[in-house]
Amino acid sequence: MSFPPEVVLHKYFIWCNKMRTHFDEQLGQFKPEMEWADPVALNMNLYMSYWYGGLYVVIEGWQSLGLGDAEIDELLKSSNVELLRRYRNGVFHFQHEYFDDRFTGFMTKGQNAVDWVRALNRAFGRYFLTWFESRKDATPPAEA
């Protein structure tokens, strides 16, 4: 069975966005006085890292497929894209240092990194909702 490329990419967006919802749930329970080993703090780091790593995969797919959207394409002009790629590499490739620059660099060198990553995530969500909405009444392709 063949799916349109947007449907395939949407799968990766759903995965990363689920990590965002878990992160936001933990963020609502976080208290500044928590120790780093508190389960809420650990879960926040886990979900944020997998969300950010997964979001970079969506960027890779977007670029690979040559998709276009004015808002997304503008956000992807940011130098934060390269920092997010490095963050993804830090998440999915073992690093010897706990606070490796791949992790800290996104937060310290990024331009409004937190706002940017949330804006990009929302823009992808809007894109996919619009894409699926525009096809809801379309006739599915005939099987060969």
C-alpha atoms as one frame of an Amber mdcrd trajectory, in Angstrom:
protein
   0.000   0.000   0.000   1.353   3.385  -1.000   0.766   6.602   0.930   1.290
  10.195  -0.174   4.591  11.606   1.121   2.707  14.053   3.377   1.021  11.116
   5.137   4.368   9.417   5.677   5.894  12.619   7.085   2.817  13.160   9.234
   3.640   9.914  11.066   6.927  11.436  12.227   5.176  14.642  13.223   2.639
  12.692  15.316   5.460  10.888  17.100   7.331  14.088  17.965   4.161  15.974
  18.872   3.194  13.209  21.319   6.507  13.808  23.080   5.622  17.522  23.188
   2.301  16.799  24.887   4.065  14.602  27.457   6.639  17.349  28.005   3.921
  19.962  28.519   2.165  17.701  31.051   5.398  17.387  33.048   6.129  21.093
  32.694   2.813  21.792  34.427   4.052  19.783  37.443   7.556  21.210  37.560
   8.672  23.319  40.509  11.957  25.276  40.386  13.098  23.791  43.691  13.021
  20.217  42.310  16.278  18.307  42.215  17.583  17.199  38.827  16.816  13.551
  39.732  13.176  14.240  40.586  10.982  12.075  38.313   9.184  15.134  36.929
  12.484  16.811  36.033  13.835  13.594  34.496  10.650  13.100  32.484  10.736
  16.699  31.288  14.256  16.189  29.969  13.328  12.874  28.377  10.212  14.156
  26.610  11.785  17.437  25.544  14.797  15.656  24.098  12.733  13.153  22.137
  10.388  15.917  20.975  13.263  18.077  19.761  15.034  15.120  18.144  11.832
  14.021  16.436  11.083  17.543  15.259  14.408  17.615  13.472  13.436  14.393
  11.682  10.293  16.191  10.478  12.498  19.032   9.198  14.678  16.516   7.343
  11.613  14.916   5.776  10.141  18.296   4.852  13.322  19.295   3.087  13.840
  15.888   1.480  10.317  15.899   0.054  10.649  19.474  -1.179   7.439  20.556
   0.538   6.615  24.219   0.892   4.687  26.481   3.228   5.459  30.167   3.719
   5.417  30.082   7.533   7.393  26.843   7.866   9.897  27.835   5.213  10.495
  31.170   6.976  11.061  29.403  10.312  13.485  26.995   8.632  15.726  29.913
   7.607  16.746  30.215  11.264  20.211  29.247  12.465  18.299  27.249  15.082
  17.840  24.491  12.495  21.528  23.564  12.640  21.517  23.759  16.443  18.456
  21.489  16.524  20.238  19.019  14.217  23.125  18.925  16.658  20.680  18.507
  19.551  19.098  15.553  17.738  22.553  14.043  17.261  23.228  14.477  20.963
  19.994  12.689  21.830  20.421   9.739  19.508  24.202   9.291  19.608  25.948
   8.647  22.912  27.798  11.668  24.297  30.467  11.326  26.987  29.566  14.598
  28.678  26.227  14.996  30.458  25.991  18.644  29.433  27.485  18.199  25.973
  27.404  21.298  23.752  24.934  19.528  21.485  22.393  19.895  24.292  23.386
  23.185  25.832  24.161  24.880  22.508  20.548  24.888  21.385  19.518  26.704
  24.553  22.485  29.048  24.893  23.320  29.841  21.251  19.856  29.582  19.751
  17.854  32.656  18.852  14.735  32.491  21.047  15.093  28.715  20.752  12.127
  27.749  22.935   9.710  30.116  21.194  11.091  29.082  17.799  10.724  25.349
  18.397   7.129  25.816  19.609   6.305  28.049  16.636   7.744  25.474  14.236
   5.844  22.662  15.913   2.578  24.653  15.669   3.270  25.503  12.027   3.778
  21.840  11.137   0.590  20.967  13.022  -1.350  23.626  11.135   0.112  22.452
   7.820  -0.930  18.843   8.371  -4.407  19.748   9.626  -4.945  21.917   6.549
  -3.507  19.267   4.230  -5.775  16.528   5.573  -8.806  18.827   5.711  -8.366
  19.712   2.043  -8.481  16.018   1.140 -11.220  14.719   3.407 -13.807  14.590
   0.635 -11.419  13.329  -2.030 -11.955   9.902  -3.563  -9.232   7.493  -2.498
  -7.016   6.203  -5.316  -8.111   2.954  -6.902  -6.096  -0.135  -6.010  -3.966
  -1.431  -8.872
